[in-house]
Amino acid sequence: MSIAPTDAIPESAVTTDNNVHLKFTDGTKTISVPAGTTILEAANAAGVRLVSQCTVGTCGTCVGRVACGDVVMPEGRVYSLRQDEMAAGHRLLCQSHAFAESEVELDYPAAMLDEYPVIVTTAKVGAVTWLGESVVELQLKLPKSVRFSFRAGQYVRMRVPGTDEWRSYSMASGERERKKLTFTIRVLPSGAMSDYLRNVAAVGDQIDLEGPIGGFGLADDPGPTLMIAGGTGLAPMLSMLETLQTARTDFPIRLVFGCTREADLFHLDELDARRSFMRNLGVRVVVDEPVDIPDVLTGNPVSVLTPEDVAHPQTSAYLCGPPAMLQAAEERLLELGMSAERIHAEQFLPS
Amino acid sequence: MTASSHSGSSAGVTRQYAPYVKADWGYANHWYPALLSDELEDGTVKGITIGGHDIAVRRSAGKAYALSDRCIHRGVKLSAKPMCLSEGTITCWYHGFTYGLEDGTLTTIVGNPDDSLIGNAGIRTYPVEEANGIIYVFVGDEDFGTPPPLSSDLPARVTNDPNNNPVPHLLDEGIVIRGIHRKLVGNWRLAAENGLDPGHLLVHWDNQILVALDRALPLGVNALTDSATEEIDLPDGPKGVMNRYDRPDLYKPVLDNPKVNMKARGTVPHYFRTSLWVPGSLMVEHWPITDHVQYEFYVPIDDHHHEYWEIIATRVTSDEDIAEFNFKYDNFMLPLALEGFNNSDVFAREATEEHYTRFDGWNNEMLCDMDYSIIAWRKLAARYPRGFFESPFQDED
């Protein structure tokens, strides 16, 4: 601990804005630090997250090492830095002002402070449930010690057991479930994951996993929601529906779920159930070929869209499915007058 | 056991009210009773837990405040050793961190009044309302915004009493309430469902209060139509389900069962009606006696414990009325109803807990005809989650 000399540097001594390069272990971010503003305040204002706790110079959490430049803390008070640390260039960023363009080294990755940091772990298979002829629901349990959180709509990569193949799948479970994730996976005639799920997968298997990944998710502004899902593109929609359940709005939620063949359909009972407790949810199921199931339409998700679906100017659209469907849906939505920035899409490829 | 006795998986059914099945820790962003007013003397602090939120309730200059019961410094519970050094503040007994009651800001540190943290840090506060002897706290997300009115989370005001004498509402003027609350083992939903369940009358068959009053309590009440249980969904108001025991056309009471040679006892019929409300409160009209009403709250503490509240209210117009109520409460309602009759419920709920926690009872139960109102409740409750409490523990799943 050191007590700086009593002649505090007057804040007026900093008269110009200075750039500070924050050198994280995973990259550098540059911020402008205005005169009279601390580096921590400037970073917060710029949306760059730094490790900190007390913000008043007592806890010592926000320490950084000044590699070059001129970074000064007001003198005349007690700081939780030793003299030798000060001499080595350590500064508390919540108290530090930049007197010149400077570079500050931080001993952690910037990604550590992301709202949903990416983790790598090994999960255990909790259940393998066939939802239909070609779709499996895979439930993975994360280890107790792992702190995992995600935004509804995001996905993870997982390594197919026994191979070095990685595949990406969106969580179908809600963001409230952080230790038990579920995925709805299309099982194809061949393919690494498909073969594993069809022939090998068993409760207790270990699966390496990395995530969360992806920027697909609900926009902040409330308004009607239009979801268009092709096949297992339904997964992120289910996750987002769980968020919408407690969003406390009465705006309509329209879910259009399309499959190519009747045999590919799944989760119709699940969607029925959700309709029963989400009064503002409307579900439209559509299949390319005519099928003999009540309330199931013939066509594709795009052909059953109506101008009414996007009539409200605050409608947000979420699309997930095969590329061709996405493209067609996007074109149709634009044609119906939706603005491009209200159309959010997540593309997946069969694998 | 035969193979068919294992066919009790209700996983398919539970999806019809999945949000409710998931609400192990209870519904967040609702008003819950925290303490009885007379449990919180001026200048004192009590610690409570609701849905995993540890909350310190402090009374200062007559007013009740609720704050996070966890000091920001080293995380001890403020209520572990209450320390109130001035009006308008609460102090952590460990290192003297002192917080303002209005907004939770750190106002001083007893042994270090110049510390830089002062004025720059604090603990969260919770909205509080106090009415008719109960302190309520709004518990949930810190960024929820303005809470809905307290009345939306209490049982609705009854207007359609068959004898044209509706029981008092918890927020009415001119009423008196007495009651108790206790921490019980068991998930809050099992308690709530027990209170409503028309099929559970059997556990009360030999209760003292029924013998003492010669009450004719049926062995069961079977619904005759779908409308036996009514869903009540008031805009911006209470959401609940009501067993319409006021409509004799909707129910068939079972008074004897010759197969087991069992008959309902008692000769004096008595009207009462039960209803259950989000986020977990019960109203039993004209119980334990006419013109009185018993309210129960099943306040989630965590996923395996709830605070069981039993409140009796009635209207009074004079001090004599109050004295009469107090006499009856102390000598009759407390021992025979709240502790006697209701202890049969407590025993039943605690006995249910194991199945629902260790054997996934929500997916492995087999509800029967008698449980129609439980299903109605679950479906209604599934539609109104303002949020879900979550385990605050980082060492738990």
Interface residues (C-beta under 8 A of the other chain):
Chain A: C54 T55 V56 G57 T58 R77 K144 R147 R176 K179 K180 Q245 T246 R248 D269 E270 A273 R274 S276 F277 M278 R279
Chain B: G12 R15 Q16 Y17 A18 P19 Y20 K22 D115 S116 L117 N120 A121 K379 A382 R383 P385 R386 G387 F388 E390 Q394 D395 E396 D397
